[in-house]
Amino acid sequence: MKALDTSAVLRFLTQDDEEKAKKVKEVIENEGVYIPGEVILECVFILTSKRHKYKKSRKEVIDLLLDFLTHPQVEVEDEIYLDVLELWKNAGKLSFVDVVIALKASGKGFELFSFDSKLVKWFENL
């Protein structure tokens, strides 16, 4: 098994470099891969950011990542990221990171302290 960094995951998801995407696919199929949570966070940021070339919608990113992260040869650092992707679908304008924070806090039984009233309200309805 090999751990993938963000650049490898992005090449695979976007297919913007066919040669590199093919190499990543071979590693996935032949060896299996491990995806740290930080890679997922960075992929969401890069794929949705207006400062990067991809500019994908939330739905596109959710669909891409759920399909990839649920592949039998892909091991995710923490299954919470799959739950976060599902919850993010209906999280209004909250960022992916906001949903990660809220779900991690909730999972630990913590209350959430934030000056972001939308996040606090959403958290209370989890």
N, C-alpha and C positions, 0 to 999 in steps of 0.2 A: 504494500500500500504506500502511496505517496501523498503528501500534503500539497495541495495546490494553493498558489498565491492568487491575488486578484487578477493579475495580468493573464494568467492561464485560464481562469474562469471566464474572464471577459472575451478572450479569443474564442473559447468554445461557445459561449452564449450568443455572441454577435456574428460569428463566422466572418469577421472583417479581415482576417488573414487566414486564407484557406489552409495553407501549409501548417501553420501553428495550430489551428483548430483541429486538423486531422491528427496531429501528434498528441494533443490533449485527449481526443476521443480514444486513441489507441491505449493511452495510459489508463483511462477510465475502464475500458473494456478488459484489458489484460491484467491490470494490477489492482484496480480499485483506488479510490482517492478519499482523502480526509479534507474536510472544509472547516477551517476555524471560523468562529463567529465574526471575527473582525473582517474576514474576507467578504462575508455576506453583507455586512454594514457598508463596506467600501463599494461593493458592486451596486448596491441600491443607490448610493449617493452618485456614483459616476453615471449610471444608466439613466437617472432621472434629472440630473443637473443640466441646467441651461448653459452652463459653462463648458460642457463636454459635447462631443459630436453626436452622442446617441439620442438624447432628449426623448427617451421613451416615457410613455404614460405609466401611471401607477399599475393599471391593469396589465399592461404588457410585461412589466417587471415582475409582478406577482406570478403571472403565468409562466414566464421563462424560468424563474427561480424555483417555483414549486415543481415544475417538470424535471429540472435538473437535480434538485436536492432530494427528490424521492426516487431517483434512479437506484436500482439495487446495488450498484457498484460505488455509490457515493455515501460516505459516512459524514454526518454533520456533527460538529462539536457538541451541540446542544439542540435537542428537538424543539426547544422553545422557539427557535427561529421559524420553524414550520408553522407553529401556532400564531406567531406574530404576523407572518405573511397572510394568513387567513383573516386575522382580526384587522389588519391594515386595510383590507378591502372596504371596510365600512367605518373607518376611523376619521371621516371628514378630512380636514386639512392637517391633521396631526402628522408629524414626520414618522418615518419608520423607526428612528431612534427613540422618539417619544413612546411609541407602542412597546418597544423592547424594554425600556425603563419601567413602564407601568406594569407590564406582564411579569417582569422579574420581581418587582416590589410586591405585587399581589401574590406571587408564588411563595414568597418568604413570609407572607402574612403582615407585611409592613403597610403603614399608611404612606401616602405620597404627599410630600411637601413640595410645592412648586408655586411660582408666581404666574404660571400659565393656567389661567382659569379654565380654558377649554380642555386642557389635559386633565386637570383635577376633576372636572365634571365627568369626562369620559371614564376616568379611572374609577370613580364612585359607582359607575354603572357596569363595571366588569362583572 
